[in-house]
Amino acid sequence: MAAAAEIGGFAAARVALRPAPPAVPSLAPQPARRLVAARSLRTSTSERVADLAVGTNGSFSAQSNAENTEAASQVVSANSRRKTKIVCTIGPSTNTREMIWKLADAGMNVARMNMSHGDHQSHQKVIDLVKEYNAKNTDGNVIAIMLDTKGPEVRSGDVPEPIMLQEGQEFNFTIKRGVSTKDTVSVNYDDFINDVEVGDILLVDGGMMSLAVKSKTDDTVKCQVVDGGELKSRRHLNVRGKSATLPSITEKDWEDIKFGVENGVDFYAVSFVKDEKVIHELKAYLKSANADIHVIPKIESADSIPNLQSIIAASDGAMVARGDLGAELPIEEVPLLQEEIVRTCRSMQKPVIVATNMLESMIDHPTPTRAEVSDIAIAVREGSDAIMLSGETAHGKFPLKAVKVMHTVAQRTESSLYNPATSPSLVTRPQALLNEEFCQSQLSKMFGSHATMMANTLCTPIIVFTRTGSMAVLLSHYRPSSTIFAFTNEERVKQRLALYQGVVPIYMKFSDDAEETFSRAISSLLSGQYVKEGDYVTLVQSGVKSIWREESTHHIQVRKVQG
């Protein structure tokens, strides 16, 4: 346990409000300095190897046993678990009990309902099935529920049969309702005339077809086809470089949001967010409804990019919705914006989802293109918390194969990343405090960093006990090389943590006795075959609101699991 002792000494040098003593092995607790020291914790289930504790004054204590060689050489099977989460859109191909169970077994972590399709009755069925799975599942796999709002989409009207658009042909869009001829169709947005200017490029379905605006009247936009194709009913329309002036949350969205509150969904994905005001508006409503639901803005409009920092700061994460983002902005900007959004979310310790077209070819084919495989790997390497399937699982022919491909590619990519020697950029490094004053949040960040360093050095999974999920989220931010098993006695926290990279949330009631709770946690991991006898685990309890102590403290143990 020399490594653990060295980490303890390093942390003491960083945090103590007095110079650290030169000798590390004997950092004895001193009651006069209000040190909350860790008591010796031993049970028949596990053997304590080392304790680190942080007192309320920021000083550390460390105690360690031998067995350092055995711990350092440990290879933990939990390290091979996939850390990047998979979001699956549920639709006609997957909205049955059998398919939801199979998706969960294949690797689904979040079930997404796209409110652009279906009705409340069909979505209610999906919610009930996911909740049934969570209630019956005992292996620790938790499926969170995400409701994705339709948003202010501009769409063409219904056509009795597809219209073939030829390059160079004149074609019109009108705000008159019910128009469908060979050269004119309706749009569902009255301000379409005002939003569009001569010279603009209209994109149909994100660029599958495009038309140049040549002129306009009081009710009609006259265009010339640039890239032709087959125009079907209710096709999505974008103007290159512009966002519609519609509100981000429509009347339909509010009805869907209320539906989500009634059913206790875990996340809202909010479409076409342009600034932080809509986030504040939604959060105020959720607070008034006493609804504990996190808000994930979809970054997909041109107007959202200048406000990126403020939008994410006001939110609980973000989704990189590359379809509309690539329609409203030059397509070559999308990879750069994806990287920026992921980096911004990580800097704010908020989850980020990369979405759209990740395995688009698998809607119709059983194997992906090599470019799609690379796309998944890039999102994983950038540090995304989750990657998403849309049509692939909603209406595709091979939904289970798509999930399995995403799982295996993500897992293989991760196996090449989590090596501090070869990929130091993925794991956030600890930062020294630049002054003698620090607050609890700074102490928590430093503690999370050092807990990650210890787990990485000893190759152990991390067990964290949390009521709010904050320490599990912080540990996820530091991207440890092994799995974070987050035990919580709050169902809502368990569901929410399903989205965070590397976190396996497990619901368990906490007893008043810390040692009993630790023992039951390790026993549950043994029974679930997450760990095996002889493994070492890094056990973390921490927080401003301590679970078992009257005063705030941060505490690390490394234990050897015994049957």
C-alpha positions in Angstrom: 0.0 0.0 0.0 3.0 2.3 -0.6 1.0 3.9 -3.3 -1.9 4.8 -1.0 0.5 6.2 1.6 2.1 8.4 -1.1 -1.3 9.7 -2.2 -2.1 10.5 1.4 1.2 12.4 1.8 0.7 14.3 -1.4 -2.8 15.3 -0.4 -1.7 16.4 3.0 1.0 18.7 1.4 -1.7 20.3 -0.8 -4.5 20.8 1.7 -3.1 21.1 5.2 -3.2 24.6 6.7 0.3 24.0 8.2 3.4 22.6 6.5 3.1 18.8 6.1 5.5 16.7 8.3 8.3 15.0 6.4 7.4 11.5 7.5 4.2 10.1 5.9 3.6 6.8 7.8 2.6 8.4 11.1 0.1 11.2 10.4 -1.7 10.6 13.7 -5.2 12.2 14.3 -5.1 15.2 16.6 -8.4 16.1 18.3 -7.2 19.6 19.1 -7.2 20.3 15.4 -10.8 19.1 15.1 -9.7 16.2 12.8 -12.5 13.8 12.1 -10.5 10.6 11.8 -11.6 7.4 10.2 -12.3 4.6 12.7 -11.0 1.2 12.0 -13.7 -0.7 9.9 -13.5 -4.4 9.7 -16.1 -7.0 8.9 -16.4 -10.6 7.8 -17.1 -9.4 4.3 -14.0 -7.3 3.7 -10.6 -6.5 5.1 -9.5 -2.9 5.5 -6.3 -2.2 3.7 -6.0 1.6 4.0 -7.9 4.6 5.3 -7.6 8.2 4.3 -9.7 10.8 6.0 -10.1 14.6 5.6 -11.0 16.6 8.6 -13.2 19.7 8.6 -10.0 21.8 8.7 -8.7 20.2 5.5 -5.9 18.1 7.1 -5.5 14.4 6.1 -4.8 11.3 8.1 -3.5 8.0 6.6 -3.2 4.5 7.9 -2.0 1.5 5.8 -1.3 -2.2 5.9 1.0 -4.3 3.9 -0.2 -6.3 0.9 0.8 -3.5 -1.4 2.2 -5.8 -4.1 -1.0 -7.8 -4.2 -3.1 -4.7 -4.5 -1.0 -3.0 -7.2 -1.1 -6.1 -9.4 -4.8 -6.6 -9.2 -6.8 -6.8 -12.4 -10.4 -6.0 -11.7 -13.0 -7.4 -14.0 -15.2 -4.4 -13.4 -12.6 -2.3 -15.3 -13.8 -3.9 -18.5 -17.4 -2.7 -18.2 -18.5 -0.2 -20.8 -18.5 3.3 -19.3 -20.1 5.4 -22.1 -23.9 5.1 -21.8 -26.2 4.3 -24.7 -29.5 6.2 -25.3 -32.1 4.3 -27.4 -35.1 5.9 -29.0 -38.1 3.7 -28.6 -40.5 3.4 -31.5 -42.5 0.8 -33.5 -39.5 -1.5 -33.8 -38.9 -1.7 -30.1 -42.0 -0.7 -28.1 -42.9 -4.1 -26.8 -42.0 -5.7 -23.5 -39.8 -8.3 -25.2 -37.8 -5.7 -27.2 -37.3 -3.4 -24.3 -35.9 -6.3 -22.2 -33.7 -7.3 -25.1 -32.5 -3.7 -25.6 -31.6 -3.5 -21.9 -29.7 -6.7 -22.0 -27.9 -5.6 -25.2 -26.7 -2.4 -23.5 -29.4 0.3 -23.4 -29.0 2.7 -20.4 -31.6 5.4 -21.3 -34.9 4.9 -23.1 -35.8 8.0 -25.2 -39.3 8.9 -26.3 -39.5 11.2 -29.3 -42.6 13.3 -28.8 -42.5 14.3 -32.5 -44.1 10.8 -33.1 -46.7 8.8 -31.4 -49.3 9.9 -28.8 -49.4 9.9 -25.0 -51.1 6.5 -25.0 -48.2 4.9 -26.9 -45.6 6.7 -24.8 -47.4 5.7 -21.6 -47.0 2.1 -22.6 -43.2 2.5 -23.0 -42.9 4.3 -19.6 -44.8 1.5 -17.9 -42.6 -1.2 -19.5 -39.4 0.6 -18.5 -40.6 1.0 -15.0 -41.6 -2.6 -14.9 -38.1 -3.6 -16.1 -36.4 -1.5 -13.4 -38.7 -2.9 -10.7 -37.9 -6.5 -11.7 -34.3 -6.1 -12.6 -31.8 -7.2 -9.9 -28.5 -7.1 -11.7 -27.9 -3.3 -11.2 -28.8 -2.3 -14.8 -30.9 0.8 -14.5 -32.8 2.3 -17.4 -33.5 6.0 -17.2 -36.4 7.6 -19.1 -35.9 10.6 -21.4 -38.8 12.6 -22.9 -37.6 14.6 -26.0 -39.9 17.5 -26.9 -40.9 18.1 -30.5 -40.0 21.8 -30.4 -40.9 24.5 -33.0 -40.3 22.5 -36.1 -41.2 23.9 -39.5 -42.7 21.3 -41.8 -44.2 21.0 -45.2 -47.8 20.0 -45.5 -49.5 16.7 -46.5 -49.2 15.6 -50.1 -51.5 12.8 -51.5 -48.4 11.2 -53.2 -44.7 12.1 -53.3 -43.7 14.9 -55.5 -40.5 14.5 -57.6 -38.4 17.7 -57.6 -36.0 18.1 -60.4 -32.8 20.3 -60.5 -33.6 23.7 -61.9 -37.4 23.3 -61.4 -39.4 26.2 -59.9 -41.2 25.2 -56.7 -43.2 27.1 -54.1 -44.0 27.0 -50.4 -47.1 28.8 -49.2 -48.5 29.7 -45.7 -52.0 28.9 -47.1 -53.3 25.7 -45.5 -54.1 22.6 -47.4 -52.3 23.4 -50.7 -50.8 20.5 -52.5 -50.0 20.8 -56.2 -47.2 19.6 -58.4 -45.3 23.0 -57.9 -46.7 24.3 -54.5 -47.2 22.9 -51.0 -48.2 24.4 -47.7 -46.0 25.0 -44.6 -47.2 24.9 -41.0 -45.6 28.2 -39.9 -47.2 31.6 -40.6 -44.0 33.6 -40.1 -42.2 31.5 -42.7 -42.5 34.4 -45.1 -40.8 36.8 -42.7 -38.0 34.5 -41.7 -36.9 33.7 -45.3 -35.0 36.1 -47.5 -34.2 36.1 -51.2 -30.9 34.2 -51.6 -31.5 31.9 -48.7 -31.1 28.1 -49.1 -33.9 25.9 -47.9 -33.0 22.5 -46.8 -35.5 19.6 -46.7 -34.8 16.9 -44.1 -31.5 18.3 -43.1 -30.2 18.6 -46.7 -31.6 15.6 -48.5 -33.0 18.2 -50.9 -32.2 21.9 -51.2 -33.9 24.9 -52.9 -32.7 28.5 -53.4 -35.2 31.3 -52.6 -35.7 33.5 -55.7 -38.6 35.8 -54.6 -41.6 36.0 -52.3 -45.1 37.4 -52.0 -47.3 38.0 -49.1 -48.1 34.4 -48.7 -45.7 32.4 -50.9 -41.9 31.8 -51.1 -40.8 31.0 -54.7 -37.8 28.8 -55.1 -35.6 27.0 -57.6 -34.6 23.4 -56.9 -30.8 23.0 -56.4 -30.7 19.4 -55.3 -33.8 17.4 -56.2 -35.5 14.4 -54.7 -38.8 12.9 -53.6 -40.8 15.3 -51.4 -43.2 13.5 -49.1 -45.7 14.7 -46.5 -44.6 16.7 -43.4 -40.9 17.1 -44.3 -38.7 19.1 -42.0 -37.6 22.5 -43.4 -34.5 24.5 -42.4 -33.0 27.8 -43.6 -29.2 27.5 -43.8 -27.6 29.7 -41.2 -30.9 30.8 -39.5 -33.3 29.7 -36.8 -37.0 30.1 -36.9 -38.4 32.8 -34.6 -40.8 30.3 -33.0 -40.7 29.9 -29.2 -38.5 27.0 -28.1 -41.4 25.4 -26.1 -44.6 25.2 -28.0 -48.1 24.5 -26.6 -47.8 20.9 -27.6 -44.4 20.8 -25.8 -46.0 22.1 -22.6 -48.7 19.3 -22.8 -45.9 16.8 -23.2 -43.9 18.2 -20.4 -47.0 18.0 -18.1 -47.3 14.3 -19.2 -43.7 13.8 -18.2 -44.3 15.3 -14.8 -47.3 13.0 -14.2 -45.2 10.0 -15.1 -42.0 11.0 -13.3 -39.6 10.8 -16.2 -35.9 11.4 -15.4 -34.9 13.8 -18.2 -36.3 16.3 -20.6 -34.4 16.8 -23.9 -35.6 20.3 -25.0 -35.5 20.9 -28.8 -34.2 24.1 -30.4 -33.0 25.9 -27.3 -31.7 29.3 -28.3 -30.7 30.9 -25.0 -30.8 30.2 -21.2 -34.2 31.9 -20.8 -36.2 28.9 -21.9 -34.2 26.7 -19.4 -35.0 29.0 -16.5 -38.7 29.1 -17.6 -38.9 25.3 -17.7 -37.0 24.8 -14.4 -39.3 27.4 -12.7 -42.3 25.3 -13.9 -40.8 22.1 -12.6 -40.1 23.6 -9.3 -43.7 24.8 -9.0 -44.8 21.3 -9.9 -42.4 19.8 -7.3 -40.9 17.7 -10.1 -37.3 16.4 -9.8 -36.6 16.2 -13.6 -33.3 17.2 -15.1 -33.3 19.4 -18.3 -31.0 18.6 -21.2 -31.0 21.2 -24.0 -30.5 20.0 -27.5 -27.8 22.2 -29.2 -29.1 22.2 -32.8 -29.9 25.8 -33.8 -27.6 28.5 -35.2 -28.8 30.9 -32.4 -27.7 28.5 -29.7 -24.0 28.6 -30.5 -23.2 32.2 -29.3 -25.1 31.4 -26.1 -23.5 28.0 -25.5 -21.8 28.7 -22.2 -24.9 30.3 -20.6 -27.3 27.6 -21.9 -25.2 24.8 -20.5 -24.6 26.7 -17.2 -28.3 27.0 -16.7 -29.0 23.3 -17.6 -28.2 19.8 -16.3 -26.2 18.7 -19.4 -26.5 19.0 -23.2 -27.2 17.0 -26.3 -25.2 17.5 -29.5 -28.1 17.2 -32.0 -26.0 17.1 -35.2 -28.9 16.8 -37.7 -30.4 20.2 -37.5 -27.1 21.7 -36.3 -25.6 20.6 -39.6 -28.6 22.0 -41.5 -28.5 25.5 -40.0 -24.7 25.8 -40.0 -22.1 24.8 -42.5 -21.6 21.1 -42.2 -17.9 21.3 -41.8 -18.4 23.2 -38.5 -20.3 20.3 -36.9 -17.3 18.2 -35.8 -15.6 21.3 -34.3 -18.8 22.3 -32.5 -19.3 18.7 -31.2 -15.8 18.8 -29.6 -16.5 22.3 -28.1 -19.9 21.2 -26.6 -18.4 18.1 -25.1 -15.4 20.0 -23.7 -17.8 22.7 -22.2 -20.0 20.1 -20.5 -17.0 18.3 -19.1 -15.6 21.5 -17.7 -18.9 22.2 -15.9 -19.2 18.6 -14.7 -22.4 18.0 -16.7 -23.4 15.0 -18.8 -23.2 15.3 -22.6 -24.9 13.2 -25.3 -23.7 12.9 -28.9 -26.6 12.1 -31.2 -27.9 11.8 -34.8 -26.8 9.5 -37.6 -24.4 7.5 -35.5 -25.4 4.2 -37.1 -27.8 5.5 -39.7 -27.1 2.8 -42.3 -28.2 0.1 -39.8 -31.8 1.3 -40.2 -31.8 -0.9 -43.3 -28.5 -2.9 -43.1 -27.2 -5.4 -40.5 -23.7 -3.9 -40.5 -22.5 -0.3 -40.1 -20.2 1.6 -42.4 -16.6 2.0 -41.2 -17.1 5.8 -41.0 -20.0 5.2 -38.6 -17.8 3.0 -36.4 -15.2 5.8 -36.4 -17.9 8.3 -35.5 -18.7 6.3 -32.3 -15.1 6.0 -31.4 -14.5 9.7 -31.8 -17.4 10.6 -29.5 -16.1 8.2 -26.9 -12.5 9.5 -27.2 -13.8 13.1 -26.8 -15.2 12.1 -23.4 -19.0 11.9 -24.1 -21.1 10.6 -21.3 -23.6 9.0 -23.7 -24.1 8.2 -27.4 -27.6 8.0 -29.0 -29.5 5.9 -31.4 -32.5 7.4 -33.1 -34.2 5.8 -36.1 -31.8 2.8 -35.7 -33.8 1.6 -32.7 -37.1 3.4 -33.3 -38.1 2.0 -36.7 -35.0 0.3 -38.0 -34.8 -3.3 -39.1 -31.9 -4.3 -36.8 -32.3 -2.4 -33.5 -30.6 -5.1 -31.3 -27.6 -5.3 -33.7 -27.3 -1.6 -33.7 -27.1 -1.5 -29.9 -24.6 -4.3 -29.8 -22.4 -2.6 -32.4 -22.5 0.6 -30.4 -21.7 -1.3 -27.2 -18.7 -3.2 -28.6 -17.2 -0.2 -30.4 -17.5 2.0 -27.3 -16.0 -0.7 -25.1 -13.1 -1.4 -27.4 -12.4 2.3 -27.7 -12.4 2.8 -23.9 -10.0 -0.1 -23.5 -7.4 2.0 -25.3 -8.1 5.2 -23.4 -7.9 4.5 -19.7 -4.2 4.3 -19.3 -2.7 7.4 -17.6 0.6 6.7 -19.2 -0.7 6.7 -22.8 -3.8 8.8 -22.6 -3.2 11.4 -19.8 -5.6 13.9 -21.4 -8.8 12.0 -20.7 -8.4 11.9 -16.9 -8.7 15.3 -15.4 -5.6 16.1 -13.3 -5.8 17.4 -9.8 -5.3 21.2 -9.4 -3.4 22.8 -6.5 -5.2 25.3 -4.4 -3.5 28.7 -5.0 -4.4 30.2 -1.7 -4.9 29.1 1.9 -8.6 29.6 1.8 -10.8 27.0 0.3 -14.5 26.0 0.4 -16.2 22.7 0.6 -16.7 22.5 -3.1 -12.9 22.9 -3.7 -12.2 20.3 -1.1 -14.7 17.9 -2.7 -13.1 18.4 -6.1 -9.6 17.7 -4.7 -11.0 14.7 -2.9 -12.6 13.3 -6.0 -9.4 13.8 -7.9 -7.3 11.9 -5.3 -9.9 9.1 -5.0 -9.6 8.6 -8.7 -5.8 8.6 -8.5 -5.9 6.0 -5.8 -8.4 3.8 -7.7 -6.3 4.1 -10.9 -3.0 3.3 -9.2 -4.4 0.2 -7.4 -6.7 -0.8 -10.3 -9.8 -1.0 -8.2 -13.4 -0.2 -8.8 -14.9 2.7 -6.7 -17.8 2.3 -4.3 -19.4 5.6 -3.4 -22.3 6.2 -1.0 -24.5 9.2 -1.9 -27.8 10.8 -1.1 -27.7 13.5 -3.7 -25.5 11.9 -6.4 -23.0 14.8 -6.3 -19.9 12.8 -5.4 -20.7 10.1 -8.0 -21.1 12.9 -10.6 -17.8 14.4 -9.5 -16.0 11.1 -9.7 -17.4 10.5 -13.2 -16.0 13.9 -14.2 -12.5 12.7 -13.3 -13.0 9.6 -15.5 -11.5 6.8 -13.4 -10.2 3.8 -15.3 -12.7 1.5 -13.5 -16.4 1.4 -12.7 -18.0 3.7 -10.1 -20.6 1.8 -8.1 -22.9 4.5 -6.7 -25.1 3.3 -3.8 -28.0 5.6 -3.0 -31.1 5.5 -0.9 -32.9 7.8 -3.3 -34.8 6.3 -6.3 -34.7 9.6 -8.3 -30.9 9.9 -7.8 -30.4 6.3 -8.9 -32.4 6.9 -12.1 -30.5 10.1 -12.9 -27.1 8.6 -12.5 -27.8 6.1 -15.2 -26.8 8.8 -17.8 -23.3 9.5 -16.3 -20.2 8.0 -17.8 -18.8 5.1 -15.8 -21.5 5.1 -13.1 -23.5 2.0 -12.1 -26.2 3.3 -9.8 -27.6 0.9 -7.2 -30.5 1.6 -4.9 -30.0 0.5 -1.3 -31.4 1.6 2.0 -28.7 3.0 4.3 -28.7 1.9 7.9 -27.6 4.1 10.8 -24.5 1.9 11.1 -21.9 2.8 8.4 -20.2 -0.6 8.7 -23.4 -2.5 8.2 -24.1 -0.5 5.1 -20.6 -1.0 3.7 -20.9 -4.8 4.3 -24.3 -5.0 2.5 -22.9 -3.0 -0.4 -20.0 -5.3 -0.9 -22.2 -8.4 -0.5 -24.5 -7.1 -3.2 -21.6 -6.6 -5.6 -20.4 -10.1 -4.8 -23.8 -11.6 -5.5 -24.1 -9.6 -8.7 -20.6 -10.8 -9.8 -19.4 -7.2 -10.1 -16.5 -8.2 -7.9 -15.0 -11.4 -6.6 -13.3 -12.6 -3.5 -9.8 -11.3 -3.3 -10.5 -8.2 -5.3 -9.7 -4.8 -3.8 -12.2 -1.9 -3.9 -11.8 1.8 -3.2 -14.6 2.8 -0.8 -15.6 6.4 -0.7 -17.9 8.3 1.6 -17.9 12.1 1.5 -19.8 15.3 1.2 -20.8 18.5 2.7 -23.9 16.7 4.0 -22.3 13.7 5.6 -24.3 10.5 5.8 -22.9 9.0 9.0 -21.2 12.0 10.7 -22.3 15.1 12.4 -19.6 17.1 10.7 -18.6 17.2 7.0 -15.8 14.9 6.2 -14.3 13.0 3.2 -13.1 9.5 3.7 -11.4 6.8 1.5 -10.8 3.2 2.3 -9.2 0.4 0.2 -10.6 -3.0 1.2 -9.9 -6.5 0.2 -13.1 -8.4 -0.6 -13.6 -11.6 1.3 -16.4 -14.1 0.9 
